[in-house]
Amino acid sequence: MEFKIAGDYIELIALLKATGIAETGGHAKHIVEAGEIIRNGEVEFRKRAKLIPGDTIEIGDETIQLV
């Protein structure tokens, strides 16, 4: 799936909520803390990591390409 960023970046937990992967902010934080997010091939533990166009996020069998 592709996700278009409105500004310069989007925070990781905001992306999870915007794509419907997480239902709430608390759910998004739990997903990140559990080490379920792969950003550009590496596990991302920072809930407020600033994601930019070109980043690839993987969670389970879902892949999100930021544009």
PDB file of N, CA, C and O in Angstrom:
ATOM      1  N   MET A   1       0.845  -1.176   0.000  1.00  0.00           N
ATOM      2  CA  MET A   1       0.000   0.000   0.000  1.00  0.00           C
ATOM      3  C   MET A   1       0.884   1.230   0.000  1.00  0.00           C
ATOM      4  O   MET A   1       1.962   1.229   0.594  1.00  0.00           O
ATOM      5  N   GLU A   2       0.433   2.272  -0.661  1.00  0.00           N
ATOM      6  CA  GLU A   2       1.131   3.553  -0.632  1.00  0.00           C
ATOM      7  C   GLU A   2       0.380   4.504   0.284  1.00  0.00           C
ATOM      8  O   GLU A   2      -0.849   4.498   0.336  1.00  0.00           O
ATOM      9  N   PHE A   3       1.134   5.316   1.004  1.00  0.00           N
ATOM     10  CA  PHE A   3       0.540   6.330   1.875  1.00  0.00           C
ATOM     11  C   PHE A   3       1.195   7.658   1.561  1.00  0.00           C
ATOM     12  O   PHE A   3       2.415   7.790   1.650  1.00  0.00           O
ATOM     13  N   LYS A   4       0.383   8.650   1.192  1.00  0.00           N
ATOM     14  CA  LYS A   4       0.915   9.977   0.859  1.00  0.00           C
ATOM     15  C   LYS A   4       0.977  10.835   2.114  1.00  0.00           C
ATOM     16  O   LYS A   4      -0.019  11.009   2.816  1.00  0.00           O
ATOM     17  N   ILE A   5       2.154  11.361   2.381  1.00  0.00           N
ATOM     18  CA  ILE A   5       2.363  12.234   3.542  1.00  0.00           C
ATOM     19  C   ILE A   5       1.957  13.654   3.167  1.00  0.00           C
ATOM     20  O   ILE A   5       2.353  14.167   2.120  1.00  0.00           O
ATOM     21  N   ALA A   6       1.161  14.285   4.033  1.00  0.00           N
ATOM     22  CA  ALA A   6       0.672  15.640   3.750  1.00  0.00           C
ATOM     23  C   ALA A   6       1.756  16.693   3.969  1.00  0.00           C
ATOM     24  O   ALA A   6       1.820  17.664   3.215  1.00  0.00           O
ATOM     25  N   GLY A   7       2.612  16.525   4.985  1.00  0.00           N
ATOM     26  CA  GLY A   7       3.658  17.512   5.267  1.00  0.00           C
ATOM     27  C   GLY A   7       5.029  16.939   4.944  1.00  0.00           C
ATOM     28  O   GLY A   7       5.183  16.152   4.011  1.00  0.00           O
ATOM     29  N   ASP A   8       6.032  17.350   5.736  1.00  0.00           N
ATOM     30  CA  ASP A   8       7.396  16.858   5.541  1.00  0.00           C
ATOM     31  C   ASP A   8       7.575  15.448   6.092  1.00  0.00           C
ATOM     32  O   ASP A   8       8.408  14.686   5.602  1.00  0.00           O
ATOM     33  N   TYR A   9       6.785  15.100   7.120  1.00  0.00           N
ATOM     34  CA  TYR A   9       6.917  13.793   7.764  1.00  0.00           C
ATOM     35  C   TYR A   9       5.617  13.433   8.471  1.00  0.00           C
ATOM     36  O   TYR A   9       4.719  14.265   8.604  1.00  0.00           O
ATOM     37  N   ILE A  10       5.526  12.179   8.925  1.00  0.00           N
ATOM     38  CA  ILE A  10       4.420  11.741   9.769  1.00  0.00           C
ATOM     39  C   ILE A  10       5.033  10.890  10.880  1.00  0.00           C
ATOM     40  O   ILE A  10       5.951  10.108  10.634  1.00  0.00           O
ATOM     41  N   GLU A  11       4.525  11.045  12.094  1.00  0.00           N
ATOM     42  CA  GLU A  11       5.044  10.233  13.202  1.00  0.00           C
ATOM     43  C   GLU A  11       4.508   8.810  13.062  1.00  0.00           C
ATOM     44  O   GLU A  11       3.404   8.598  12.561  1.00  0.00           O
ATOM     45  N   LEU A  12       5.294   7.851  13.505  1.00  0.00           N
ATOM     46  CA  LEU A  12       4.952   6.442  13.345  1.00  0.00           C
ATOM     47  C   LEU A  12       3.579   6.101  13.911  1.00  0.00           C
ATOM     48  O   LEU A  12       2.778   5.457  13.234  1.00  0.00           O
ATOM     49  N   ILE A  13       3.295   6.523  15.146  1.00  0.00           N
ATOM     50  CA  ILE A  13       1.990   6.160  15.720  1.00  0.00           C
ATOM     51  C   ILE A  13       0.839   6.810  14.948  1.00  0.00           C
ATOM     52  O   ILE A  13      -0.244   6.232  14.857  1.00  0.00           O
ATOM     53  N   ALA A  14       1.060   7.999  14.396  1.00  0.00           N
ATOM     54  CA  ALA A  14       0.026   8.652  13.588  1.00  0.00           C
ATOM     55  C   ALA A  14      -0.220   7.867  12.298  1.00  0.00           C
ATOM     56  O   ALA A  14      -1.360   7.751  11.849  1.00  0.00           O
ATOM     57  N   LEU A  15       0.838   7.334  11.710  1.00  0.00           N
ATOM     58  CA  LEU A  15       0.700   6.521  10.498  1.00  0.00           C
ATOM     59  C   LEU A  15      -0.108   5.264  10.787  1.00  0.00           C
ATOM     60  O   LEU A  15      -0.989   4.897  10.009  1.00  0.00           O
ATOM     61  N   LEU A  16       0.186   4.608  11.896  1.00  0.00           N
ATOM     62  CA  LEU A  16      -0.531   3.381  12.244  1.00  0.00           C
ATOM     63  C   LEU A  16      -2.019   3.652  12.422  1.00  0.00           C
ATOM     64  O   LEU A  16      -2.850   2.836  12.024  1.00  0.00           O
ATOM     65  N   LYS A  17      -2.360   4.789  13.016  1.00  0.00           N
ATOM     66  CA  LYS A  17      -3.772   5.149  13.189  1.00  0.00           C
ATOM     67  C   LYS A  17      -4.399   5.538  11.848  1.00  0.00           C
ATOM     68  O   LYS A  17      -5.525   5.136  11.554  1.00  0.00           O
ATOM     69  N   ALA A  18      -3.684   6.312  11.038  1.00  0.00           N
ATOM     70  CA  ALA A  18      -4.224   6.791   9.759  1.00  0.00           C
ATOM     71  C   ALA A  18      -4.490   5.654   8.774  1.00  0.00           C
ATOM     72  O   ALA A  18      -5.413   5.739   7.964  1.00  0.00           O
ATOM     73  N   THR A  19      -3.696   4.601   8.839  1.00  0.00           N
ATOM     74  CA  THR A  19      -3.871   3.474   7.922  1.00  0.00           C
ATOM     75  C   THR A  19      -4.842   2.436   8.464  1.00  0.00           C
ATOM     76  O   THR A  19      -5.184   1.484   7.763  1.00  0.00           O
ATOM     77  N   GLY A  20      -5.289   2.609   9.707  1.00  0.00           N
ATOM     78  CA  GLY A  20      -6.229   1.660  10.290  1.00  0.00           C
ATOM     79  C   GLY A  20      -5.575   0.435  10.889  1.00  0.00           C
ATOM     80  O   GLY A  20      -6.271  -0.471  11.348  1.00  0.00           O
ATOM     81  N   ILE A  21      -4.245   0.385  10.897  1.00  0.00           N
ATOM     82  CA  ILE A  21      -3.535  -0.751  11.501  1.00  0.00           C
ATOM     83  C   ILE A  21      -3.767  -0.745  13.003  1.00  0.00           C
ATOM     84  O   ILE A  21      -3.952  -1.796  13.617  1.00  0.00           O
ATOM     85  N   ALA A  22      -3.757   0.450  13.592  1.00  0.00           N
ATOM     86  CA  ALA A  22      -4.037   0.597  15.028  1.00  0.00           C
ATOM     87  C   ALA A  22      -5.353   1.334  15.186  1.00  0.00           C
ATOM     88  O   ALA A  22      -5.626   2.298  14.471  1.00  0.00           O
ATOM     89  N   GLU A  23      -6.172   0.874  16.133  1.00  0.00           N
ATOM     90  CA  GLU A  23      -7.477   1.504  16.353  1.00  0.00           C
ATOM     91  C   GLU A  23      -7.364   2.753  17.219  1.00  0.00           C
ATOM     92  O   GLU A  23      -8.148   3.689  17.062  1.00  0.00           O
ATOM     93  N   THR A  24      -6.388   2.773  18.140  1.00  0.00           N
ATOM     94  CA  THR A  24      -6.209   3.908  19.048  1.00  0.00           C
ATOM     95  C   THR A  24      -4.730   4.226  19.182  1.00  0.00           C
ATOM     96  O   THR A  24      -3.874   3.472  18.719  1.00  0.00           O
ATOM     97  N   GLY A  25      -4.442   5.354  19.823  1.00  0.00           N
ATOM     98  CA  GLY A  25      -3.051   5.702  20.084  1.00  0.00           C
ATOM     99  C   GLY A  25      -2.381   4.689  20.990  1.00  0.00           C
ATOM    100  O   GLY A  25      -1.215   4.348  20.790  1.00  0.00           O
ATOM    101  N   GLY A  26      -3.111   4.205  21.985  1.00  0.00           N
ATOM    102  CA  GLY A  26      -2.561   3.199  22.897  1.00  0.00           C
ATOM    103  C   GLY A  26      -2.237   1.906  22.175  1.00  0.00           C
ATOM    104  O   GLY A  26      -1.218   1.272  22.448  1.00  0.00           O
ATOM    105  N   HIS A  27      -3.105   1.516  21.252  1.00  0.00           N
ATOM    106  CA  HIS A  27      -2.869   0.310  20.456  1.00  0.00           C
ATOM    107  C   HIS A  27      -1.621   0.495  19.593  1.00  0.00           C
ATOM    108  O   HIS A  27      -0.799  -0.414  19.479  1.00  0.00           O
ATOM    109  N   ALA A  28      -1.485   1.683  18.984  1.00  0.00           N
ATOM    110  CA  ALA A  28      -0.317   1.977  18.145  1.00  0.00           C
ATOM    111  C   ALA A  28       0.971   1.895  18.966  1.00  0.00           C
ATOM    112  O   ALA A  28       1.961   1.322  18.513  1.00  0.00           O
ATOM    113  N   LYS A  29       0.958   2.467  20.174  1.00  0.00           N
ATOM    114  CA  LYS A  29       2.142   2.431  21.035  1.00  0.00           C
ATOM    115  C   LYS A  29       2.510   0.991  21.387  1.00  0.00           C
ATOM    116  O   LYS A  29       3.688   0.636  21.405  1.00  0.00           O
ATOM    117  N   HIS A  30       1.506   0.164  21.666  1.00  0.00           N
ATOM    118  CA  HIS A  30       1.752  -1.238  22.004  1.00  0.00           C
ATOM    119  C   HIS A  30       2.412  -1.974  20.832  1.00  0.00           C
ATOM    120  O   HIS A  30       3.348  -2.748  21.033  1.00  0.00           O
ATOM    121  N   ILE A  31       1.929  -1.735  19.619  1.00  0.00           N
ATOM    122  CA  ILE A  31       2.490  -2.377  18.424  1.00  0.00           C
ATOM    123  C   ILE A  31       3.973  -2.020  18.287  1.00  0.00           C
ATOM    124  O   ILE A  31       4.805  -2.887  18.019  1.00  0.00           O
ATOM    125  N   VAL A  32       4.293  -0.739  18.472  1.00  0.00           N
ATOM    126  CA  VAL A  32       5.681  -0.284  18.325  1.00  0.00           C
ATOM    127  C   VAL A  32       6.553  -0.868  19.438  1.00  0.00           C
ATOM    128  O   VAL A  32       7.642  -1.374  19.169  1.00  0.00           O
ATOM    129  N   GLU A  33       6.080  -0.800  20.686  1.00  0.00           N
ATOM    130  CA  GLU A  33       6.853  -1.300  21.825  1.00  0.00           C
ATOM    131  C   GLU A  33       7.107  -2.800  21.727  1.00  0.00           C
ATOM    132  O   GLU A  33       8.112  -3.295  22.238  1.00  0.00           O
ATOM    133  N   ALA A  34       6.203  -3.523  21.073  1.00  0.00           N
ATOM    134  CA  ALA A  34       6.343  -4.974  20.924  1.00  0.00           C
ATOM    135  C   ALA A  34       7.357  -5.344  19.836  1.00  0.00           C
ATOM    136  O   ALA A  34       7.645  -6.523  19.631  1.00  0.00           O
ATOM    137  N   GLY A  35       7.896  -4.340  19.142  1.00  0.00           N
ATOM    138  CA  GLY A  35       8.912  -4.602  18.115  1.00  0.00           C
ATOM    139  C   GLY A  35       8.338  -5.163  16.832  1.00  0.00           C
ATOM    140  O   GLY A  35       9.025  -5.876  16.100  1.00  0.00           O
ATOM    141  N   GLU A  36       7.074  -4.845  16.551  1.00  0.00           N
ATOM    142  CA  GLU A  36       6.399  -5.393  15.369  1.00  0.00           C
ATOM    143  C   GLU A  36       6.588  -4.546  14.115  1.00  0.00           C
ATOM    144  O   GLU A  36       6.154  -4.940  13.032  1.00  0.00           O
ATOM    145  N   ILE A  37       7.233  -3.383  14.251  1.00  0.00           N
ATOM    146  CA  ILE A  37       7.395  -2.472  13.117  1.00  0.00           C
ATOM    147  C   ILE A  37       8.807  -2.576  12.552  1.00  0.00           C
ATOM    148  O   ILE A  37       9.790  -2.469  13.286  1.00  0.00           O
ATOM    149  N   ILE A  38       8.898  -2.784  11.245  1.00  0.00           N
ATOM    150  CA  ILE A  38      10.184  -2.790  10.544  1.00  0.00           C
ATOM    151  C   ILE A  38      10.206  -1.550   9.648  1.00  0.00           C
ATOM    152  O   ILE A  38       9.351  -1.380   8.778  1.00  0.00           O
ATOM    153  N   ARG A  39      11.198  -0.692   9.878  1.00  0.00           N
ATOM    154  CA  ARG A  39      11.356   0.523   9.059  1.00  0.00           C
ATOM    155  C   ARG A  39      12.634   0.380   8.253  1.00  0.00           C
ATOM    156  O   ARG A  39      13.726   0.293   8.814  1.00  0.00           O
ATOM    157  N   ASN A  40      12.496   0.356   6.955  1.00  0.00           N
ATOM    158  CA  ASN A  40      13.644   0.253   6.047  1.00  0.00           C
ATOM    159  C   ASN A  40      14.570  -0.901   6.445  1.00  0.00           C
ATOM    160  O   ASN A  40      15.794  -0.768   6.415  1.00  0.00           O
ATOM    161  N   GLY A  41      13.964  -2.040   6.818  1.00  0.00           N
ATOM    162  CA  GLY A  41      14.735  -3.247   7.113  1.00  0.00           C
ATOM    163  C   GLY A  41      15.196  -3.399   8.545  1.00  0.00           C
ATOM    164  O   GLY A  41      15.812  -4.412   8.878  1.00  0.00           O
ATOM    165  N   GLU A  42      14.920  -2.421   9.416  1.00  0.00           N
ATOM    166  CA  GLU A  42      15.347  -2.503  10.812  1.00  0.00           C
ATOM    167  C   GLU A  42      14.164  -2.269  11.744  1.00  0.00           C
ATOM    168  O   GLU A  42      13.263  -1.490  11.433  1.00  0.00           O
ATOM    169  N   VAL A  43      14.172  -2.950  12.891  1.00  0.00           N
ATOM    170  CA  VAL A  43      13.086  -2.788  13.863  1.00  0.00           C
ATOM    171  C   VAL A  43      13.082  -1.355  14.383  1.00  0.00           C
ATOM    172  O   VAL A  43      14.128  -0.812  14.739  1.00  0.00           O
ATOM    173  N   GLU A  44      11.894  -0.747  14.424  1.00  0.00           N
ATOM    174  CA  GLU A  44      11.740   0.639  14.897  1.00  0.00           C
ATOM    175  C   GLU A  44      10.980   0.626  16.215  1.00  0.00           C
ATOM    176  O   GLU A  44       9.833   0.181  16.272  1.00  0.00           O
ATOM    177  N   PHE A  45      11.622   1.116  17.278  1.00  0.00           N
ATOM    178  CA  PHE A  45      11.009   1.151  18.608  1.00  0.00           C
ATOM    179  C   PHE A  45      10.577   2.560  19.020  1.00  0.00           C
ATOM    180  O   PHE A  45       9.966   2.732  20.075  1.00  0.00           O
ATOM    181  N   ARG A  46      10.888   3.571  18.199  1.00  0.00           N
ATOM    182  CA  ARG A  46      10.542   4.957  18.554  1.00  0.00           C
ATOM    183  C   ARG A  46       9.113   5.250  18.096  1.00  0.00           C
ATOM    184  O   ARG A  46       8.828   5.281  16.898  1.00  0.00           O
ATOM    185  N   LYS A  47       8.230   5.461  19.053  1.00  0.00           N
ATOM    186  CA  LYS A  47       6.812   5.685  18.739  1.00  0.00           C
ATOM    187  C   LYS A  47       6.610   6.939  17.897  1.00  0.00           C
ATOM    188  O   LYS A  47       5.733   6.987  17.035  1.00  0.00           O
ATOM    189  N   ARG A  48       7.422   7.939  18.154  1.00  0.00           N
ATOM    190  CA  ARG A  48       7.263   9.208  17.441  1.00  0.00           C
ATOM    191  C   ARG A  48       8.332   9.397  16.358  1.00  0.00           C
ATOM    192  O   ARG A  48       8.658  10.526  15.990  1.00  0.00           O
ATOM    193  N   ALA A  49       8.867   8.295  15.859  1.00  0.00           N
ATOM    194  CA  ALA A  49       9.852   8.376  14.776  1.00  0.00           C
ATOM    195  C   ALA A  49       9.239   9.156  13.614  1.00  0.00           C
ATOM    196  O   ALA A  49       8.093   8.917  13.232  1.00  0.00           O
ATOM    197  N   LYS A  50      10.003  10.083  13.060  1.00  0.00           N
ATOM    198  CA  LYS A  50       9.514  10.906  11.954  1.00  0.00           C
ATOM    199  C   LYS A  50       9.762  10.158  10.642  1.00  0.00           C
ATOM    200  O   LYS A  50      10.902  10.006  10.203  1.00  0.00           O
ATOM    201  N   LEU A  51       8.687   9.704  10.036  1.00  0.00           N
ATOM    202  CA  LEU A  51       8.768   8.962   8.779  1.00  0.00           C
ATOM    203  C   LEU A  51       8.675   9.941   7.619  1.00  0.00           C
ATOM    204  O   LEU A  51       7.877  10.878   7.646  1.00  0.00           O
ATOM    205  N   ILE A  52       9.495   9.716   6.604  1.00  0.00           N
ATOM    206  CA  ILE A  52       9.560  10.624   5.466  1.00  0.00           C
ATOM    207  C   ILE A  52       9.284   9.856   4.164  1.00  0.00           C
ATOM    208  O   ILE A  52       9.369   8.628   4.134  1.00  0.00           O
ATOM    209  N   PRO A  53       8.951  10.589   3.089  1.00  0.00           N
ATOM    210  CA  PRO A  53       8.751   9.908   1.811  1.00  0.00           C
ATOM    211  C   PRO A  53       9.971   9.061   1.459  1.00  0.00           C
ATOM    212  O   PRO A  53      11.110   9.493   1.634  1.00  0.00           O
ATOM    213  N   GLY A  54       9.721   7.860   0.966  1.00  0.00           N
ATOM    214  CA  GLY A  54      10.806   6.935   0.630  1.00  0.00           C
ATOM    215  C   GLY A  54      10.970   5.845   1.672  1.00  0.00           C
ATOM    216  O   GLY A  54      11.550   4.798   1.386  1.00  0.00           O
ATOM    217  N   ASP A  55      10.463   6.079   2.889  1.00  0.00           N
ATOM    218  CA  ASP A  55      10.531   5.044   3.929  1.00  0.00           C
ATOM    219  C   ASP A  55       9.584   3.904   3.582  1.00  0.00           C
ATOM    220  O   ASP A  55       8.536   4.112   2.970  1.00  0.00           O
ATOM    221  N   THR A  56       9.970   2.699   3.983  1.00  0.00           N
ATOM    222  CA  THR A  56       9.119   1.528   3.841  1.00  0.00           C
ATOM    223  C   THR A  56       8.879   0.973   5.232  1.00  0.00           C
ATOM    224  O   THR A  56       9.821   0.726   5.986  1.00  0.00           O
ATOM    225  N   ILE A  57       7.607   0.777   5.567  1.00  0.00           N
ATOM    226  CA  ILE A  57       7.215   0.253   6.870  1.00  0.00           C
ATOM    227  C   ILE A  57       6.585  -1.116   6.665  1.00  0.00           C
ATOM    228  O   ILE A  57       5.709  -1.283   5.816  1.00  0.00           O
ATOM    229  N   GLU A  58       7.030  -2.089   7.442  1.00  0.00           N
ATOM    230  CA  GLU A  58       6.452  -3.426   7.378  1.00  0.00           C
ATOM    231  C   GLU A  58       5.894  -3.789   8.742  1.00  0.00           C
ATOM    232  O   GLU A  58       6.521  -3.550   9.774  1.00  0.00           O
ATOM    233  N   ILE A  59       4.702  -4.369   8.728  1.00  0.00           N
ATOM    234  CA  ILE A  59       4.092  -4.890   9.945  1.00  0.00           C
ATOM    235  C   ILE A  59       3.323  -6.135   9.542  1.00  0.00           C
ATOM    236  O   ILE A  59       2.352  -6.060   8.789  1.00  0.00           O
ATOM    237  N   GLY A  60       3.757  -7.273  10.042  1.00  0.00           N
ATOM    238  CA  GLY A  60       3.147  -8.531   9.620  1.00  0.00           C
ATOM    239  C   GLY A  60       3.325  -8.716   8.134  1.00  0.00           C
ATOM    240  O   GLY A  60       4.437  -8.592   7.621  1.00  0.00           O
ATOM    241  N   ASP A  61       2.230  -9.015   7.424  1.00  0.00           N
ATOM    242  CA  ASP A  61       2.353  -9.154   5.957  1.00  0.00           C
ATOM    243  C   ASP A  61       1.994  -7.870   5.228  1.00  0.00           C
ATOM    244  O   ASP A  61       1.889  -7.871   4.001  1.00  0.00           O
ATOM    245  N   GLU A  62       1.803  -6.775   5.957  1.00  0.00           N
ATOM    246  CA  GLU A  62       1.459  -5.475   5.367  1.00  0.00           C
ATOM    247  C   GLU A  62       2.729  -4.655   5.132  1.00  0.00           C
ATOM    248  O   GLU A  62       3.581  -4.551   6.015  1.00  0.00           O
ATOM    249  N   THR A  63       2.849  -4.074   3.934  1.00  0.00           N
ATOM    250  CA  THR A  63       3.969  -3.183   3.632  1.00  0.00           C
ATOM    251  C   THR A  63       3.394  -1.834   3.209  1.00  0.00           C
ATOM    252  O   THR A  63       2.496  -1.764   2.370  1.00  0.00           O
ATOM    253  N   ILE A  64       3.919  -0.774   3.796  1.00  0.00           N
ATOM    254  CA  ILE A  64       3.471   0.586   3.498  1.00  0.00           C
ATOM    255  C   ILE A  64       4.639   1.355   2.923  1.00  0.00           C
ATOM    256  O   ILE A  64       5.686   1.472   3.560  1.00  0.00           O
ATOM    257  N   GLN A  65       4.466   1.882   1.715  1.00  0.00           N
ATOM    258  CA  GLN A  65       5.479   2.708   1.072  1.00  0.00           C
ATOM    259  C   GLN A  65       5.047   4.156   1.211  1.00  0.00           C
ATOM    260  O   GLN A  65       3.969   4.528   0.747  1.00  0.00           O
ATOM    261  N   LEU A  66       5.877   4.980   1.846  1.00  0.00           N
ATOM    262  CA  LEU A  66       5.541   6.394   2.042  1.00  0.00           C
ATOM    263  C   LEU A  66       5.961   7.213   0.832  1.00  0.00           C
ATOM    264  O   LEU A  66       7.087   7.108   0.346  1.00  0.00           O
ATOM    265  N   VAL A  67       5.031   8.029   0.359  1.00  0.00           N
ATOM    266  CA  VAL A  67       5.310   8.876  -0.815  1.00  0.00           C
ATOM    267  C   VAL A  67       4.967  10.319  -0.495  1.00  0.00           C
ATOM    268  O   VAL A  67       5.127  11.195  -1.345  1.00  0.00           O
TER     269      VAL A  67
END
